[in-house]
Amino acid sequence: MLTKAQKQTAITEGVSDLKTSQSIVFADFTGIPNSDLRALRITLKEKGAKFQVIKKRLLKIILKEVGVDYDPTEFDAQAGSIISQNPIFDMASSIQKFSKDLSKSKKIFKILGAIDLQTKKAITKEEFERIAKLPTREILLAQIAIVLQMPMQKLAIALNSRKEQLTNTQ
């Protein structure tokens, strides 16, 4: 059991973490071995995020101090917090992949919900799953570039073909 001073320290650290973060994801990690959680922490660190276990009552206080109206005590299971300096879509696919990899070995890592700290909007687990399925920013930019390039490429082919027709008739 935490002392009052330890709880106050946890709240202070949590508030400072959330003030500099853009998103937080809640996940049930019941039954997940420590080795797998260590692998998740390494993956998240590369993405600018971290996995923490904060008591739900303390987390409720932290969220309230940051200005977010969300009650993590509604979760029945243990809730680990994945706090990210980046928007939620930057890490969603990594978390979803980790969850799917664990499900192959009959271990369940469930996403319980999330919060976009910039807009202070709660995100359901269904919305999180849809976000996780989206392609990365780099892939989307490449797709846009291809779409924008296609009309010019087709025009160049048409002009080249017309030029060849004119040279063949002369």
N, C-alpha and C positions, 0 to 999 in steps of 0.2 A: 504494500500500500504506500502510495506517495505521501510525503509530508506536505504541509501547506506551502512551504517555501519551494519545494520541487514542483508543485502544481503551478505556482505563480511563475516560476522560471519557464516551465513548458508553455504556458499561455503567452508570455512575453516573446519567446522564441518563435512560437507559432504565428503570432500576429506579425512579427517582422518578416517571416518567410512569406506569408500570404500577401503582404503589402507589395512585395517585389515580384510576385508571381502573376501569371495570367490565367492559370487554370488549376483545378484540383479534381482528381478522380478518386472515387471511393470503391474499394474492392474487398470482397470476402476472401481471405487467404486461409481459411480453416483447413487444416490437413495438408498444407503445402510444406514440403520439407525446406529446411533452412538453406540447403544447397541451391534449390530452385529460386528461392527468394534472393539469394546472393547474385544469381545470374540475372534476375530481373533488375536488381539495383545497378549492376554494371551496364546493362542495356539502357536504362533510364538516364544514367549519368552522362552517357554519350549524347543523349537528346536534351540535356539541360534540365533534367527532372530528378526527383528523388522519392523513394518510398519510405514512409514513416508510419509507425503505429502510434497513434495518439488516442487516448481514451475518448470515447464518444462525447461524454459530458464536457470535457475540456475543449474538444473540437467545436462543440456548439457555442461555447463562450468565445473561442477564438473567432469563429465566423461572425458572431454578433458584433464583436469589436471592430471587425473589418467592414461591417456594414452589409453583410449578407444574411438574409432571412432564410435559413435552411436548418433543418433539424436532423442531424446524423443519428440521434438516439432512436429514430424509427427503424433503423436496421436491426434485424434480429441477430445477425451473426457479427463476428469480429469485423471491424472495418479498418483496413489499411488505407492510408492516404498517399496518393501519388501527386506530388506538388511540382508544377512545371513553370519555368520562367517563360515558356513559349506558349502559343495558342494550343488549344486542345487537339486540333487536327494534326499537329506536328508529331504527337506521340501516340495518338489513338491506334494507328495501325500496328505499332510495336507492341502495345499492350494486348491488343486483340490477337496478334500472332503468338505471344507468350501464352495466352489463355488457351488457344487452340492446340499448341504444342503439348501443354500439360494435360489437356483432355484426352490426348492419344494414350497417355499412360494412366488413365482413369483417375486423374486428380482434377479437382474443379477449382478454378480461379474465376470467380464471378464478379463482373462489374455491377456495382450497386447503383451508381449514378455519378454525376459530375457537376461541376459548377464552372462557368466561364466567369472568372473574377473581374474581367474588364467591364462586362455588361451586368454582372451580378445575376446572371440567369442560370437557373437549374437546368441540367440536361439529363433526361431519363436514360436508362440503360439501352432502350431501343434506339434513341437518337444517337447515342454514343456508338452503337454498332453500325449505324448508317454512316456516320462520320468516318469510322475506321475503314470502311470499304471504299472510300473515295481515293482516287489516285493522289500521289504526292504533288506538291506544288510544282516541282521541276517537270514532272510528266505532263501536268496540265499546261504549263507554259510551252512545252515542246509541241503538244497537240494544237495549241492556238497558233503557234508559228507555222506549222504545217498547213493548217486551214487558211491562214493568210497568204501563204506562199503559193498555194495551188492555182488560184486564178491567174497570177502572173506567169506561172509555168505553162499553163494551158495557152495563154495568149502568145507566149514566145514560140511554142510548138506550132500554133496556127499560123503565125507570121512566117516562120521558117518554112512551113509546108507551102504557103502561098508563094514565097520567094522561089522555091524549087519549081513550082508549076510555071511561073513566069519565065524562068531561065530555060525550061525544057521546051516551051512553045516558041521561043525565039530562035 
